[in-house]
Amino acid sequence: MAVLQIFRRYKTIFWASNVIELFERWAWYGFYMAFALYLVNSKDTGALGFSQAEKGIIMGTGSMLLYFLPLFTGAVADKLGYRRMLFLAFALYFSGYYMIMRFDTFGWIFFAFLWTCTGGAFFKPIISAMIARHTDAETSSIGFGIFYMMVNIGGFIGPFIAGIILNKSWDYVFYMSMAAIALNVLLTVFFFHDPVVREERKTAAEGIIQAFRNIGMTLVNWKYLLFLVIMSLFWTAFNQLYYSFPVFVDQWADTATVFRGIHRVFPWLADAIGTPEGTISAVTFSSMDSFFIILFQLMVSAFVMRYRPLLAMMGGITVLAGGLGLMFSFQSGWLILLGILVFGLGEMASSPKFTEYIGRIAPEDKKALYMGTSFLPIAGGHQLAGWLSGGIFEHIADKYYLLGRELARRGIRLPEISDTFSKNDFWREAAQHSGLSTEELGNLLWNSYHPYHIWYLYSGIAVAAALFLWLYHRFLVNGKA
């Protein structure tokens, strides 16, 4: 009954904000989970055929700005107004998705993604601020629980659908994201209004200057700064879910076994989510992380609530490292799916505790300042993740790079990949000249060049983050946090 009474206290604007968040996450993750594949896959599939290094630069830089700029865009929202800020964000989102769909060169795609991420940076501070403004001490716990549920529902539905429709055309993925943003425009027109602000508003310039001061005020605490640096390692490993994992699954994994397993029990479901080739797309696979969070977050949160935040983070990051090992070291679709589950359990244990820990250690009069700087390690983690998933991933695990090495070893010369000679053409010609089927060629590269060794790097970074957190906990905070 108490829960029902709390639900009745939420106003229409609270529910409207949550639905807007759901559709924004639907649009963003539906596009973002597929973006790495769109950047690097063969041009004859409708993708762009970029190198892994180009992918890393585009995704890492844009995503870094997405999490860094909200330190300042909140000040712009306070001056411009939340409703106007939403319309601006949606305009940038909608036009950004359209430009990414239409452009096909590195420079213009880079620009379009930065443009789209700027829209995300304008959007990001608004909805969480609205949830905070329309909840109180009694309703905030459930209120933010509803908010994070909306995030994960959108984060599951978007990629899940994208993984199905991209088999027909990449354009459908962008149309889906644009449609979700268009729905948000209508929701904002009819149901969203600016909160009543009683405090005096600063100018945007004053707010941005104050944001810089706030960052400086918090980062002079060298222990806190060290904690943020350590957590940037965690986010670097975590973000490989978006940067490298879809590419690894698409190039190396055998997801046909999962398709056949589902088909034996639920043939209608397998036919609905599978590809025409009888496989499960890498994007649909990636969406399972959010699906597992929807199923298990409450149970994991109930389990880890008995532990101090740093201990829970250490344990969660270690579990996440194990998940990365499974995700990047096998070709079996079922083992990879198990890896996503293990990864998700580690994420559920560690990610919420990150925010909780910052709230605990922040001085009472500086909690908002400390919470604002919590975006910094996420931004840094994205930049580092982009770098690792670029040239480093390419030299260890990209099948086209490894194929080039094998052809050079055999003295086989083929035309370079170009607009007229796609990556798929290169792969088929290489198989023909090697006297192998395409499947046999893939197995040869897997067994000869060991692309799965990439898991040493990604899991190692996560383990390093857990180890540094233990040292931080043991020697700097004396086991008190």
N, C-alpha and C positions, 0 to 999 in steps of 0.2 A: 504493500500500500504506500509506503514511504516513497518508493521509486516512482509510482504512478503520480503521486503528488508533485514530485520534482519535475516530471515530464510536463505536467500542466502549467508549470511556472515559466516554461520557455515560450518566448514570444515568436510571432511569425517570422521576424527578421532573423532569429536564431536558426530556424529550420531552413529558411531561404539561403542563408550563408552556408550551411552544411551541404545543401543540394548543389549550390554553385561550386563548392570545393570538389564534390564528387565528379561533376562533369568536367571541371578543369583538369583534375587528375586523370580522368578518362582520356581526355584529349592529349595531355602531355605524355603520359606513359604509353598510350597506344602508339604514339609516334616515336617516343624516345627508346623504347625497348627494341624497335625495329631499325632505329637510325644507323647503328653500326653496320648492319647488314646492307642497308640502302647505300651507304657510302662505299663499301668495299666489294660488294658482289658484282658479278659479271654484267657488263652493259647490255648483253642480249636478253637479260631478264627484266630490263627496265631500271636496274640500279645504275650506280655511277662509275663503278670500277676503279675507285681510288685505291691508293696504297694504304697499308695499315698505319704508316707514319702520318699520312695526311688525315686519316680518320682521327688519330690521337690528338693532333693539333686542333682540329675543328671541335671535337667533343670536349676535350679537356679545357680549352680556353673559354668556350661559351658557357659550359657548366660551372666553371669557376666564377665567372661574372654573375651567373644566376644566383649564386649563394653569397657573393661578396657585396653586390649592389644593394640588397635589402637593408644593409647597415645604414644606408642613406636614403633609400626610397621611401621609408616610413615618414621621414620629415617632409618629403614632397607630398605624400598622401594627406598629412595633417593640414597642409596649406591648400592643396587643390581640392580636397574633399574625397572621401572614400568612393562615392558613386562615380564621380568623374574619373578617378584613378582606375576603377574597374573598366570603364569604357575605353580608356586609353590602353590598358593592358590587353583587352580583348581585340582591339584594333591591331595592335602589334602582333599578337598571337595569330589572328586570322590571316593577316597579310604575310606573316613569316612562314606559316605552313604553306601558303600558296606559292611563295617565292622558292622555297626549298623544293617543292614539287616541280617547278618550271625551270629552275636554273640547273646547269649541268657542269659548270667549271669550278675548280677549287676556290678561286677567289670569291666568286659570287655566292657559292654555297656557304663559305665561311662567313661572309657578310650577313646572309639570310639567317644563319643560325644565331649569330650574335644579336641580330634584330629580334628574333623570337625569344631568346633568353632575356633580353631587356624587358620584354613584355612579362615574362615570368617573374622578374625581379620587382616589377611594379605590383604584380598581383600578390606575391607571397606574403607581405606583411599585413594585408588587409583583412583576410578572412579570420586568421588567428586573433587579430586584434578585436574583430567583431565578436568572436566567441568569448574573449576575455571581458569585453564590455557588457555582454548580456548574460553573464553568469556571476554568481557570488560565491561566498565561502561554502554554502550548502549545495550549490548546483554545479560548481566548476568541475568536480571530479567526473561526474557522469557526463557533463557537457563536453569536456575535452575527450572523454572516451568515445562519445558519438562522433566527434570531429575526426579522430584518428581512424575510426571505423570507416567513415566516408572516404578518407584518403586511400585506405587499402581496398575498398570495394572498387573505387575508380581505377586504382592501380592494378587490379586484377582484370576487370572487364575490358579496359582499353587494349592491353596487349593480347588478351585472349582472342578478342575479335580481330585485331590486326593480324595475328598469326594465321587466321583463316582466310581473310579477304585478300591478303597480299599475294596469295596463290593465283588470283584472277588478275590483279593489277596493283602495282605499287601506288598508283594514284588513289585507289580506294582508301588506303590508310590515311592519306592527307585529307581526303574528303570527309572521312569519319571524324578526324580531329577538328576540322573546320565546322562541321555540323554541331559537334558538342559545344564549341565556343559560341556558335550562333544561338543555341538554346540558352546559354548563360547570359547572352545579351538580353533575351526576352525575360528571363528570370530577374535580371537586374532592373529592367524597365518597370516591371509590375510589382515586384516584391521587396526590392532592396532600397533602403534609404540611409542617409548618413546618420551616425549617432549624434546625440546631443552632447556637445562639448562645452563644458562650463569653464575650463581653464583657458587662459589666454593663449592663442595660437601664435607660434613664431613664424617668421618668414621661412621660406624653403632654404634660403642661403644660411640663415641663422641655425636652422635645424641641421643642415649638413655640417656646418662648422662644429656644432655641438657634438655631432656623431663622431667626428675625428677626435675631439677632446675626450669623449667617453671611451673610445678605443685606447687612447693613451693612458687614461686613468686606470683602466683595468690591467693593461699589459705591463705596467710597472711592477705588478706583483709577479716576480719571476717564477715562483712555484706554479702559479696559475698558467703563465705563459708556457712553461715546460709541459704541463698537462695538455694544453692545446696542441703542442707540437707532437706529443706522443699519440694523441687521438687522430691527428692527421694521417698517421700510418694506418690506423684502423679504417678510416674512410677510404684510403687509397686501395686497400685490399677489398673492402666492401664494394666499391664502385666497379670492380671488374665484372660484377653481375650485369652491368649495362655495356661496358666497353669491350670486353673480350669474350665473355661467355657465349652470347648468341653466335659470334663468329666461329668459336671453337666447336660448338654443337653442329652448326651448319656444315662445317668442313670435315669433321671427323666422326661424329656420333652416328650410331645406328639406332634411329628412333623408330624404325619399322617394327622392331620387336614390341615396343610399347603400343603401337597402332594395332598390331595383331592381338595382343593381350586384351586391349579394350574391346576390340571387335568381337572376340569370342563371348564376352559377357554382355556388352551393350553395343551391338552393331550400328544402331542408329547414331549413337554418340561418336563412335569412331569415324563414321562417314561424314558427320557434321564438322568435326574439328580437324580431320586428317587432310593430307594433300592428295592430289590425284595419283601420286606415285605410291600411296600407301604408307606414308610416314607422318610424323608430327613435326610441325615447323619449330625452328629454334625459338621463335618469338612466343609461341604458345607455351613451350617448355619454360621459358623465362617467367611467364606470368604466374607460374605455380608458386613462386616465392610469396607473392601477395595473397594467393589463395590459402597457403598454409598459415600465414599470419592471421587471416580472418578466422580460421578454424582454431588456432592454438594460442593466440596472444593472451587471452584471459588466463588460461591455465599456466602458461609460462610466467606471467606477471605474478600470479598467486604463489608460484613456487619460489621465485627469486626475491619476493618482498621481504623474506626473512633475513636476507643477506645485505650487508652494507654495499653501497653503490659500487665502490671500486672492486670489491671482491666479485660482485655479480658481473661487472664488466670484464674482469679478467677471465672468469669462467666462460662467459658468453663469447668473447673474442676467440678463445681457444677452441670452443665448439665450432665457431664459424670457420676457423682455419681448417678443421677437419672436413667441413662441408666443401670448402674450396678444393681440398685434395681429391675428394670424390668427383666433383664437378669437372675437373680438368685432367684427370688421369685415366679415365676409362672411355671406351667407345660404346659400352652397353647403355642403352637408353634408360633401363631400369636403375642401374647404379648411379647414373647421373641424376635421375629423379630423386633417389635417396639422398644424394649430395645436396640437392636444392632444399630438401626437408631439413637436413642437418644444418645447413647454412642458415635457413630461416629461423631455426630454434636459437642459434647463436645470436642472430640479429635481434630476435625478440627479447633475449635476456640482456643484451648489452646496450642497444640503441636508446631505449627509454631511460635506462639508468644514467646515461651520459647527461641528459637534461636534468635529471634528479640530482646528480652530484653537483653540477654547477649551481643549482638552486640552494643546495646545502652549504657550500663553502662561501657563497657570496655574502659580503656584509649586508646587514639589513637595509642600509640606506643605498646599496648599490646593486640590488638584485637585478633590476631591469638592465643596468649597464652590462653586467656579466652575462645575462641571457642573450643580449644582443651580440656579444662577441663569440657566442657558441657557433655562429655560422662560419667563423674563420677557419677552423680545421676542416670543415666540410668543403669549403671552397678550395683550400690547399690540397685536400685529398683528391678532388676532381682534377686539378691540374697535374698532380703526380700520376694519377691513374691514366690520364690521357697519354702522358709520356711513356709509361710502361707498356700500355696497350698498343703503342705505335711501333717504332722501329725495333724495340726489344722483343715484343710479341712476334713481330714479323720474322725475325731471325731465328727464333726458337720454334714457333708453332704454325706459321702461315704456310698452307700447303702449296701455294704457288711459288713462294720463295724456295721452299724445300725441293719442289719439283725442278726449279731452275738449277739448283745444286746437283741434283741427280742427273739431269741432262748434260750438264757440263762434265760430270765425271765420266759419262758414257761417250762424250764427244758428239752429241746430237745437237744440231743447231736448228732452232725454229724462229719464225718471225717474232719480234717483240710484241707484247700486248699493246693494242692500240684501239682506236675507234672502229677500225675495220677488222681487227683480229682480237676477239674478246678473250676473257679469261677462260670461258668454257671452251672456246676454239683451241686455245693453248693446251688445255687439259686433254681434250680428245685427240689432238694431233700428237701429243707426247705419248699417250697410251698406244696409239697406232705404231709410232716409230719404235716403241719399246717392246712391241709384240705382246702387250698385256691388255686385259680389259680395264676399264676405268676403276672398277672395284679392286682388282688386283694391284693396280698402280697405287691406289690409296693405302692398301695394306702394306705394300712395299715401303712406302714413305714412313708409315707409322712405326714399322719395325726397324727401319734403318736409321731414321733421324730422331725418333723419340720426341715428337711434339708435346707429349704429355709431361715432359720435364718442366713445362711452364708452371706446373702446380708447386714446384719447389719454391719458386719466386713468390707467387701470390700467397701461399700458405705461410711461407717464411716471414713475409712482412706482417701478417696478422699475429703470428707467434711472437715476433719481435715487439709488437705493440703490447701484447699481454705481458711479456717479460719486463718491459720498461715500466708498465703500470705496477707490476709487483715491486720493482725497485723503488718506484715513486712512493708506493704505499708503505713499504717497509722502512725506508730511510728518511723520507721527507715529511710524511704526515704521521709517522709513528703508528701506523695501523689504526688510526682513529676514524677514517672516513670510509 
